[in-house]
């Protein structure tokens, strides 16, 4: 019978595998690039004069960073993909539709 540590290790390994399988597909890569651009990974999350908006935006950013970490994405390849993606999607709305309210 596996120990609790073995169960945790297997669970984490499976979870990493699930993230990798999800985000290595063309659809997963496209979704990830969208999340990177929309949720403050490439730009500051700081909202002058509005600590609540800053916290909200930093929370969005941290989720995307967690996905990148779990999916074991190659950063150099990701940067190339982001640059290419940005050429075609400059009109993508950003998260200024913040439910907390307008920024300072």
FITOR-719703 format. One record per residue (C-alpha): residue in one letter; x, y, z; residue number from 1. Coordinates in steps of 0.2 Angstrom, whole numbers. Example, Ala and Ser with C-alpha at 12.3 -4.5 7.8 and 13.67 -1.06 7.14 Angstrom:
% FITOR-719703
+-------+-------+-------+-------+--------+
: pakol :    c1 :    c2 :    c3 : nudren :
+-------+-------+-------+-------+--------+
:     a :    62 :   -22 :    39 :      1 :
:     s :    68 :    -5 :    36 :      2 :
+-------+-------+-------+-------+--------+
This chain:
% FITOR-719703
+-------+-------+-------+-------+--------+
: pakol :    c1 :    c2 :    c3 : nudren :
+-------+-------+-------+-------+--------+
:     x :     0 :     0 :     0 :      1 :
:     x :     7 :    17 :    -5 :      2 :
:     x :    12 :    29 :     9 :      3 :
:     x :     4 :    47 :    10 :      4 :
:     x :    20 :    54 :     3 :      5 :
:     x :    19 :    42 :   -12 :      6 :
:     x :     1 :    47 :   -15 :      7 :
:     x :     5 :    65 :   -15 :      8 :
:     x :    19 :    63 :   -27 :      9 :
:     x :     9 :    53 :   -39 :     10 :
:     x :    -5 :    66 :   -38 :     11 :
:     x :     6 :    80 :   -41 :     12 :
:     x :    15 :    71 :   -55 :     13 :
:     x :    -2 :    67 :   -63 :     14 :
:     x :    -8 :    85 :   -61 :     15 :
:     x :     8 :    91 :   -70 :     16 :
:     x :     5 :    79 :   -84 :     17 :
:     x :   -13 :    85 :   -85 :     18 :
:     x :    -8 :   103 :   -87 :     19 :
:     x :     6 :    98 :   -99 :     20 :
:     x :    -7 :    88 :  -110 :     21 :
:     x :   -19 :   102 :  -109 :     22 :
:     x :    -8 :   117 :  -114 :     23 :
:     x :     3 :   108 :  -127 :     24 :
:     x :   -11 :   107 :  -139 :     25 :
:     x :   -14 :   120 :  -152 :     26 :
:     x :   -30 :   125 :  -143 :     27 :
:     x :   -21 :   125 :  -126 :     28 :
:     x :    -7 :   136 :  -133 :     29 :
:     x :   -19 :   148 :  -141 :     30 :
:     x :   -29 :   149 :  -124 :     31 :
:     x :   -13 :   151 :  -114 :     32 :
:     x :    -7 :   165 :  -125 :     33 :
:     x :   -23 :   174 :  -123 :     34 :
:     x :   -22 :   173 :  -104 :     35 :
:     x :    -5 :   179 :  -104 :     36 :
:     x :    -9 :   194 :  -114 :     37 :
:     x :   -26 :   198 :  -105 :     38 :
:     x :   -21 :   195 :   -87 :     39 :
:     x :    -6 :   206 :   -84 :     40 :
:     x :     8 :   194 :   -87 :     41 :
:     x :    17 :   205 :   -99 :     42 :
:     x :    13 :   222 :   -91 :     43 :
:     x :    12 :   229 :   -74 :     44 :
:     x :    -3 :   224 :   -63 :     45 :
:     x :    -1 :   240 :   -52 :     46 :
:     x :   -16 :   252 :   -53 :     47 :
:     x :   -10 :   269 :   -47 :     48 :
:     x :   -22 :   275 :   -33 :     49 :
:     x :   -32 :   259 :   -32 :     50 :
:     x :   -25 :   245 :   -21 :     51 :
:     x :   -40 :   234 :   -23 :     52 :
:     x :   -38 :   234 :   -42 :     53 :
:     x :   -19 :   231 :   -40 :     54 :
:     x :   -23 :   216 :   -29 :     55 :
:     x :   -37 :   210 :   -41 :     56 :
:     x :   -25 :   211 :   -56 :     57 :
:     x :   -11 :   203 :   -47 :     58 :
:     x :   -22 :   189 :   -43 :     59 :
:     x :   -26 :   186 :   -61 :     60 :
:     x :    -8 :   187 :   -65 :     61 :
:     x :    -3 :   174 :   -52 :     62 :
:     x :   -16 :   161 :   -59 :     63 :
:     x :    -8 :   162 :   -77 :     64 :
:     x :    10 :   161 :   -69 :     65 :
:     x :     4 :   146 :   -60 :     66 :
:     x :    -2 :   138 :   -76 :     67 :
:     x :    14 :   142 :   -85 :     68 :
:     x :    24 :   134 :   -70 :     69 :
:     x :    13 :   118 :   -70 :     70 :
:     x :    13 :   116 :   -89 :     71 :
:     x :    32 :   117 :   -89 :     72 :
:     x :    32 :   129 :  -104 :     73 :
:     x :    49 :   133 :  -112 :     74 :
:     x :    50 :   152 :  -109 :     75 :
:     x :    61 :   155 :  -125 :     76 :
:     x :    48 :   147 :  -136 :     77 :
:     x :    34 :   155 :  -126 :     78 :
:     x :    41 :   173 :  -129 :     79 :
:     x :    42 :   169 :  -148 :     80 :
:     x :    24 :   163 :  -148 :     81 :
:     x :    18 :   179 :  -138 :     82 :
:     x :    27 :   190 :  -151 :     83 :
:     x :    19 :   181 :  -165 :     84 :
:     x :     2 :   181 :  -157 :     85 :
:     x :     3 :   200 :  -153 :     86 :
:     x :     5 :   204 :  -171 :     87 :
:     x :   -12 :   197 :  -175 :     88 :
:     x :   -22 :   202 :  -160 :     89 :
:     x :   -18 :   220 :  -155 :     90 :
:     x :   -36 :   224 :  -153 :     91 :
:     x :   -39 :   211 :  -140 :     92 :
:     x :   -48 :   219 :  -125 :     93 :
:     x :   -38 :   220 :  -109 :     94 :
:     x :   -45 :   217 :   -92 :     95 :
:     x :   -51 :   235 :   -89 :     96 :
:     x :   -68 :   227 :   -87 :     97 :
:     x :   -63 :   226 :   -69 :     98 :
:     x :   -78 :   222 :   -57 :     99 :
:     x :   -70 :   231 :   -43 :    100 :
:     x :   -72 :   248 :   -52 :    101 :
:     x :   -62 :   261 :   -62 :    102 :
:     x :   -44 :   263 :   -59 :    103 :
:     x :   -37 :   278 :   -51 :    104 :
+-------+-------+-------+-------+--------+
